Amino acid sequence: MGRDKKGAFEVNLMPSDRPQDVYAGVLNGVVRLIDEDARRGVAEAVALQGKLTRKIVKQTVMTNVYGVTLMGAKEQIGARLREVKDENGQHVFDLVAVSRTALYVAKKIFESLGEMFTQAQQIQNWLNESARRIAKSMPEPALESWKRMILDAKESQAKFRSALRDAKDNSRVLDNETILEIRPDLGPGAQRRKRLNALATKPMTTVVWTTPLGLTVVQPYRKLSKRCVATSLQSIAVNDVNMPSPVNSQKQKTAFPPNYVHSLDASHMTLSAIECKKAGLVFASVHDSYWTHACDVDRMNDIIRDQFVQLHRRPIMADLKAEFEDRYKDHLMPVVGWEYVAKSNFVDGGKLKLNKARVTKKTERAQKEKDVEMELALRHLEACGEAEAEGDAAVLEHRERKQAAAVEDERIQRAAEDLSASLEVLNLREVTLIDPKADLAGALRQVDHIFYTLSVNQKEHAERVAELRKEYKTQVRLLKVSKAATKKKSKTRSKVVVPAAPAAEPAAAEPKEGEDDAAVVAEKIFRLEQELNAKIAELDTKYVLEFEMPPLMLGHSTSPELLQQTNDMVKRGELAGRLVKRVSWVPLEFGDLPDPGDFDIGEVMKSPYFFS
């Protein structure tokens, strides 16, 4: 599958003058690695000189494809090392050292396997990762139903609490019908419904694939639901076959590589059996052991090789990935990522908050109490004599910690000043976002510049708007004062006595002087308000106060090295923002397939020891 040339030679897929032994090949690699360590003086390597045998490494090599862990391999090797005895029949490794030595050997075996079967190891990792993603994924409709179920449950609980409060305030008791109307989940079958709701939040997707023969395979590994049955003697937990069972994600992951390889072996066996029947040969098999009459062994061997080559010349891995992408195309998977956030770190027109390490209130209080105790101890010892104070280890530790904290605060302050000096105001209407996949550091700094620009714009905009409003209020106040003065003057004139004029024709009514002034003032205030709104609108156009940009996520789409690099830059004060943990649902995707090696599968036809 991986086209490992070196690995193919070790398992007799390539021509050779004698049969190869993969366990002996791994042993030779482990011995070479241990000899290198022994020359550097590693204690475990020195103790293992001349002690390793094929039997010690065989079980771990054999179970590697079945997902044996490092601790599992340590136990396997430890059991074999306890059997090693010297010429006098005494155990070579004591019980204390055997565990440490076994762990050391297990690491060397995994390293040797990685060197010998590089592409195969990469394919196994790809199969493991694909199964892990599938097992924790969920179809999009199921996720929507789950969200609706949780929201409905929260709403009904809120209504129930509100009804209880109302009943308590009115000194009455809710009847059962009202309770069940608000909370139907408390009615008959409530326990079963509760368990079903809990199971709805568990992963239910199994790994399914199709063999080259067209047979669909479903991994059955699930965590069976339990039901407690109370008897007169004890309570017994039994499997509840009537309840859905969530998948066992870990088992789905570790079992998929060997199961998939076994399905290919079974396909090869079936194809060989069909061809043997067509050729008139008797065929029988147990797992990977194929039998026929002695006179037909050579013909069967040719058939087995030919079917093996035809099977593995197909794009098996590419077909598997395409099937996964089609079968799970509507699935979503939860991912933990880190979003780079810089908006909240700019205050008061672009000033930076200092990125100090956050501590909990409990930890901060405990540290303050310890500092107070140290300060009291320092004063007490200094009162007794400076020599004692200087010689006390606890006091010295306290002083060193305070000095280190002062140095760190100074470093943070200096880094913030340097960073502030490097920030620039951008023209946000013409800015082009940098692709973080192409230039992560550039994208991070661009985020800092964008939010710095927004902070500066918001402050300047707020200051200009405040100035305009202040000017508007001043002008309105002056108009109102002028109006009041005019009104007072008109009242004074009305008190002067004017001689009566001869009677004349009644004239049309004219507006009073006070009414005319009020209308003029109101019109001027209205025009001032219009001018104010126009100037504010002009400022809104001039300053960009909002900027839409996608969140810059790290973790699931970038390598761990880039995430660590970003975290280090934040700690050193080279970036203004910080990393915030985010959990989200994203479409299920599968990684790129490993590049195959340079082994030609046709070489199998020339190998005299393949299936011999």
Disulfide bonds with the S-S distance in Angstrom:
none
